[in-house]
Amino acid sequence: MPPMIIAALALTQLLHGAPPEGDRIYLAPVRAAEGIDAGTTSVIETAVLVAARQRDPAVVGSGDLAALLDLDAAKQAVGCDGATCDAELADALGAPRLLTAQISHLGDTWVLSLTLLRRDDLAVLGRQQITRSGDSADVLLPAIPDLVRDVVPEAPGTGPSPLVVTGGVAAGAGVVVGAVGGVLMGIGAAAFVSAQAEPDPHKAFAIRQANEGYTTYGGAAVIAGVAIVVVGGAAAAIGLFGGDAP
């Protein structure tokens, strides 16, 4: 690959803050069958890129290259075409994996296939396709996230942060504790009403004594449950909005 191309791609990496090699996936330009216009292809490529970045933020699209370098000019300078050229561009980006997509149609039947390849030997790491019927390629858009999910593995650390998970679990536990406390208080309240209706003072006192714990411990459980929900919810909010996610 000519030095000019390598330098331009390296500059692209710096400007976009790309992650180090070993994490990156290069999404090659979507290939379209004859008769499919460039606008349709661009929409499909954008949808695939968005869905792929939700799975792995390290995915780099052809638009990242186009920001500094005309892709067609890059291919001509490299002197290659097809999968081999995509692999060379992925190599220049330091992307060990290559994601390719192809769209075609026959009548009102549209087909979109997605393939994840290992850059070094173009070994297939994953491949799926979807088929939808409709007047345009728009019928493919709702199914693209699921298609990408079946092909692109989720990068470590893209799920909820530990603080979000822990806070959510704590809040859930607090709800359960508070609910149990509410039940106990209900039992205690029912016993108190029963004692109030008992004409015999000794029996009334015995009823209150026997059920006093329900009210006491139930009230404590409700207070504890509310406190746990507040703390857990606050922790989850901090993890979600405070940048705790790795």
N, C-alpha and C positions, 0 to 999 in steps of 0.2 A: 504494500500500500504506500503511495507516495507520501513523502514527509509533510506536504502541505495539508493533506487530508487528515493525517494523524494529529498535526498541530491544531487544526480547527476543531477536531473532535475532543481533544484534550481541553481546549479552551471552553467548549460547551460544558464539559464535566465541571469545570471550576465555577462557571457562572451559575449552573443549576444546583451546585452543592451535592453532586451525585455521591452515593455511598461507595465504599471501597469495593474492589473486585471480590467476588464471592457471594455478593448479595444481589447484584443487578440482573434484571431481565430486559432484553431488548425486544420491543414489539416492532416487528418489521412492517412496512406499509402493507395494508390489506390489498390482496390481489383480487381483481374482479374479472368475471367472465365478460366476453364481448357483449356490448349492448347495455352495460351498467355504467351510468355516468359517474363522473368524478365526485359530484356532490353527494351522491348516495354512498359511495365508497368512503368518503370523508366522515360522514355521519356514523357509519358502522364502526370505523376505526376509532373515532372518539369515544363511542359507547364501550368498545372493548377496552380501551386504555383506562377509562374511568373505573370500570369494573375490576380491571386487573390491579390498579393502584389501591383499591380498597382491600384487595387480598395481600398485596405486597407493595409498599410505597416505593420500593427500589426499581419499579418498572420504568423504563425509558422508552418513549415513543419517537417516531420519526419526526414529529413536530419539534422535539428538543434539538434534533440535528438541524432542521430547517431554519431554526432561529438564527443560526450563523452560517449555514452551509446549504446550498441547493442540493437536495438529495439526488436528483438525476445527474447533476454535474459530478457529485461524489462517486456515483456508480460508474460513470464514464471514465473518471480519473482512475478509479480502481481497476477498470477493465474487466468487470465481471457482471453477471446477471443472475437472477433467480436466487435460490437458497444459498449458493456459494457466496454471492455478494452480500446477502444479509448476514451470513456468518462472519465475513470479514469486517463488516461494519460493527457487528456485536463484539468482535475481538478488539477493535479500536476503542470501543467504549469500555472494555474490560468487563463485558457481560458474559458470564459463563453459560447463560441459558438464552435461547432464542424462541420468541413466541411469534408464530405466523398465523395468519387468518386468510381465508379465501371465501368469497361470496359468489354465488351463481344462481341462476334461476331458469326454469322451463315453464313458460306460460305464467300462471299465477302461483307457482310453487317456488319458494325461495329456500336456498340452502346456505348455511354458514358453518364452515368447519374451522376448528382451532387446534393448533398443534404446538406442543412445547418440546423443543429440541435441546440437546446438549450441544453447545457450540463447537467443541473440539472435533467430534465425529458425526454430528448431526443425528445422533441416536434419539429415537422418539421417547420422551419422558411421559407424555400424555397426549391423548387425541380424542376429541369428541366433535359431534356435529349436531345441528338442529335443523329441522325442516318445518317451515310454516307456509300457509297458503294465504294470499292476499294480493291486493292491487299493487302494492309497493313493498320495498324492503323494510318499511317501518314495522311490519308485522314481526320482524326479528328482534326488535329492540327490547321488548319486555323479557325475552328469554335469554338475553346476553349475560346478565349477572349469573344466572344458574349455569350457563355454559362455561363461563370463565371459572366459576367455583369448582367445576369438575376437572378442570385442566391445570389451573394455577394453584399450587399449594400456598396456604396462608403462612406468611412470614412470622417467625417468632416475635412476640412482643406486640402484635397488632391487635390482640384481643384486649378485653378490659384489664386495667391495671389491678395489681393486688389490693390496693386501697379501695378501689371501687367494689371489687368482689367481697372483701372482708366487711366493708361498710354495709353492703346490701344484705349479706348474710346476717349481720348483727341486727339490722333493722327488722328483718323478717323474724328473727328470734324474739325481738322486743314485742312485736305484734302478738306472737303466740303467748308470751309471758303475760302481757296485758290482758289478753282474752281470757286466759285461765284465771287471772285475778278478778276479772269482771264476773265470771261464773261463781267464784267463791263468795264474792260480795253479794251476789244475788241470793245465794243460799242463806247467807247470814241475815240479809234483809227479810227474807221470807220467814226465817225463824223469829226475828224480832216482832214481826206483825203477828205471828202465832202467839208469842208470849204476851203481847199486848191484849190479845183477845181472850187469854186464859183467865178465868175468874179466880182461880186458886193462886194466891201470891207465891206459895212455895213451888208449885209446878211452873209458874211463869219464870221464877228465878232460875229454876233448874234448866229450863229451855234456853234462857239467855246464856247461862254458863256453858251449856253443852255446845252452843253454836257461836260463842264469842270469837273463837279462833278463825272462823270463816271470814268474818268481817275484817279482823285485824290483818290476817295474812293476805286476804284478798286485796285489801287496800294497798298493802305494801307491794304486792305483785303488780298492781296497776301502775303505781308510781314508778317502780323499777322498769316495767315494760315501756312506759312513755320515755323514760330517761335513755333507755337503750336505743329506742327508735330515733330519738333526737341525735344521739352521738353517732349511731351508725349512719343515719342519713347525712349528717354533716361530713363524715369521713368519705362517704361515697361521692358527695358533691365536690369535695376538695380534690379527690382523685379524678373526677370526670372533667372538672373545669379548671383545676389548678395545675395541669401539666404533669400529673404524677405518672401518667402512662409512659412506659419505657419507649 
